[in-house]
Amino acid sequence: MDIYERILEEIAERRYVIHRYEEKEFGYLGPEGYALEVVNATGNQEDSLFIEYDGTRYSLYFGGNFETFIPEYEEDVYAMLKEISDILNSRKCSVSLFYNTDDFPKCMAGGFMKAKDIRGKSIDEVFRYVFMAKELKDKLEINGGRADYRYFDTSKNETVHIDKKKRN
């Protein structure tokens, strides 16, 4: 079974749309490429999981974050299929940490994390590597910000605001 069939098997119970390079919006994928948009219950494209293949590599896009996989390596294919399953079943979510600027929130960190590694933890525990860097921690304390946790099951979504800390 090829990778495309394995992905379709993984998303078979879900509503999805296949996009090809002939569509203007997906022309960057090239003639061998495709994008599978697994449509979320909200029907909003921003809540969908995109599985893209550009002829050389796969990328997963969800909740403002992405991950890339190389199909020549079976362990990458296995990891990608596991990631797809975990995201669709809300065992993993997209996490993003922003600090406030004058114009708009600026992203400091992001990626996919297991839901069990987030539950009951403070922002500085979830994003511990950011908080280890004094310069980044100071940006959050001076400007304030927010952490976004986005799940395929949007009822689990959460935004945690970070207040500015008063400085002497």
C-alpha positions as CSV (number, residue, x, y, z in Angstrom):
1,M,0.0,0.0,0.0
2,D,1.5,3.4,-0.9
3,I,1.6,6.4,1.4
4,Y,-1.3,8.1,-0.2
5,E,-3.5,5.0,0.4
6,R,-2.3,4.8,4.0
7,I,-3.2,8.4,4.6
8,L,-6.7,7.9,3.1
9,E,-7.1,4.8,5.3
10,E,-6.2,7.0,8.3
11,I,-8.8,9.7,7.5
12,A,-11.5,7.4,6.0
13,E,-14.0,8.1,8.7
14,R,-13.6,11.9,8.3
15,R,-14.9,14.4,5.8
16,Y,-12.1,15.5,3.6
17,V,-11.4,17.4,0.3
18,I,-8.6,16.6,-2.1
19,H,-6.9,19.7,-3.6
20,R,-4.6,19.5,-6.6
21,Y,-2.1,21.8,-8.1
22,E,-4.6,22.8,-10.8
23,E,-6.4,24.9,-8.2
24,K,-4.8,28.3,-8.1
25,E,-4.4,28.3,-4.4
26,F,-2.5,25.0,-4.5
27,G,-0.4,25.6,-7.6
28,Y,2.8,25.6,-5.5
29,L,2.4,21.8,-4.9
30,G,3.4,21.0,-8.5
31,P,2.0,18.3,-10.8
32,E,2.7,15.4,-8.5
33,G,1.4,17.2,-5.4
34,Y,-1.8,17.3,-3.6
35,A,-3.3,18.5,-0.3
36,L,-5.8,16.6,1.7
37,E,-8.0,18.9,3.8
38,V,-9.5,17.0,6.7
39,V,-12.5,19.2,7.4
40,N,-13.3,20.0,11.0
41,A,-16.8,19.8,12.4
42,T,-16.9,23.7,12.3
43,G,-16.4,23.6,8.5
44,N,-14.0,26.5,8.8
45,Q,-10.8,26.0,6.8
46,E,-8.7,27.5,9.7
47,D,-9.9,24.5,11.8
48,S,-9.0,21.9,9.2
49,L,-5.9,19.6,9.2
50,F,-4.0,19.9,5.9
51,I,-1.8,17.0,4.7
52,E,0.2,18.3,1.8
53,Y,2.6,16.5,-0.5
54,D,4.7,18.5,-2.9
55,G,6.3,15.6,-4.8
56,T,9.3,15.3,-2.4
57,R,8.0,15.7,1.2
58,Y,4.8,15.7,3.3
59,S,3.8,18.5,5.6
60,L,1.0,18.7,8.2
61,Y,-0.6,22.1,8.8
62,F,-2.9,22.6,11.8
63,G,-3.7,25.4,14.1
64,G,-1.0,27.7,12.8
65,N,1.8,25.2,13.1
66,F,3.3,22.6,10.8
67,E,5.6,19.6,10.7
68,T,7.5,18.1,7.7
69,F,8.1,14.4,7.0
70,I,10.4,12.7,4.4
71,P,8.5,9.8,2.6
72,E,11.8,7.9,1.9
73,Y,12.1,7.0,5.6
74,E,9.5,4.5,6.9
75,E,9.9,5.9,10.4
76,D,8.9,9.3,9.1
77,V,5.8,7.9,7.4
78,Y,4.9,6.0,10.6
79,A,5.4,9.2,12.7
80,M,3.3,11.2,10.2
81,L,0.4,8.7,10.3
82,K,0.6,8.7,14.1
83,E,0.6,12.5,14.2
84,I,-2.4,12.6,11.9
85,S,-4.3,10.2,14.2
86,D,-3.3,12.0,17.3
87,I,-4.4,15.4,15.9
88,L,-7.7,14.1,14.6
89,N,-8.5,12.4,17.9
90,S,-7.4,15.5,19.9
91,R,-4.7,13.5,21.7
92,K,-2.4,16.2,20.3
93,C,-3.0,19.9,19.8
94,S,-1.3,22.9,18.2
95,V,0.3,25.1,20.8
96,S,1.4,28.7,20.2
97,L,2.9,31.3,22.5
98,F,2.6,35.0,21.6
99,Y,3.8,38.2,23.2
100,N,2.0,41.5,22.6
101,T,3.5,44.2,20.4
102,D,2.1,47.6,19.3
103,D,0.9,46.2,16.0
104,F,-0.2,42.6,16.7
105,P,0.7,39.5,18.8
106,K,4.1,38.1,17.8
107,C,4.7,34.3,17.9
108,M,7.5,33.2,20.2
109,A,7.1,29.4,20.0
110,G,4.8,26.8,18.5
111,G,4.4,23.2,17.6
112,F,2.3,20.1,18.3
113,M,2.1,18.7,21.9
114,K,0.3,15.8,23.5
115,A,-2.8,16.9,25.4
116,K,-1.7,15.0,28.5
117,D,1.5,17.1,28.6
118,I,-0.6,20.3,28.8
119,R,-3.5,19.4,31.1
120,G,-3.1,21.0,34.5
121,K,0.2,22.7,33.7
122,S,1.0,26.4,33.8
123,I,2.2,28.3,30.7
124,D,5.8,28.4,32.0
125,E,5.7,24.6,32.4
126,V,4.3,24.0,28.9
127,F,6.7,26.4,27.3
128,R,9.6,25.8,29.7
129,Y,12.3,26.3,27.1
130,V,11.0,29.8,26.3
131,F,10.9,30.7,30.0
132,M,14.5,29.5,30.4
133,A,15.7,32.3,28.1
134,K,15.7,35.5,30.2
135,E,15.3,37.7,27.1
136,L,12.1,35.9,26.0
137,K,10.7,35.6,29.5
138,D,11.2,39.4,29.9
139,K,9.4,40.1,26.6
140,L,6.3,38.3,28.0
141,E,6.5,39.9,31.4
142,I,7.0,43.4,30.0
143,N,4.4,43.1,27.1
144,G,2.0,40.4,28.2
145,G,0.8,37.9,25.7
146,R,-1.2,34.7,25.4
147,A,-0.9,30.9,24.8
148,D,-3.3,29.2,22.4
149,Y,-4.1,25.5,22.5
150,R,-6.0,24.4,19.4
151,Y,-7.6,21.0,19.0
152,F,-9.4,19.3,16.1
153,D,-12.3,19.0,18.6
154,T,-12.7,22.8,18.9
155,S,-14.7,22.4,22.1
156,K,-11.3,21.7,23.8
157,N,-9.6,24.9,22.5
158,E,-8.2,27.2,25.1
159,T,-6.6,30.6,25.2
160,V,-4.7,31.6,28.3
161,H,-3.8,35.3,28.7
162,I,-0.6,36.5,30.2
163,D,-0.8,39.8,32.0
164,K,2.0,42.3,32.0
165,K,4.1,42.2,35.2
166,K,4.7,45.6,36.9
167,R,8.3,46.5,37.1
168,N,9.9,48.8,39.6
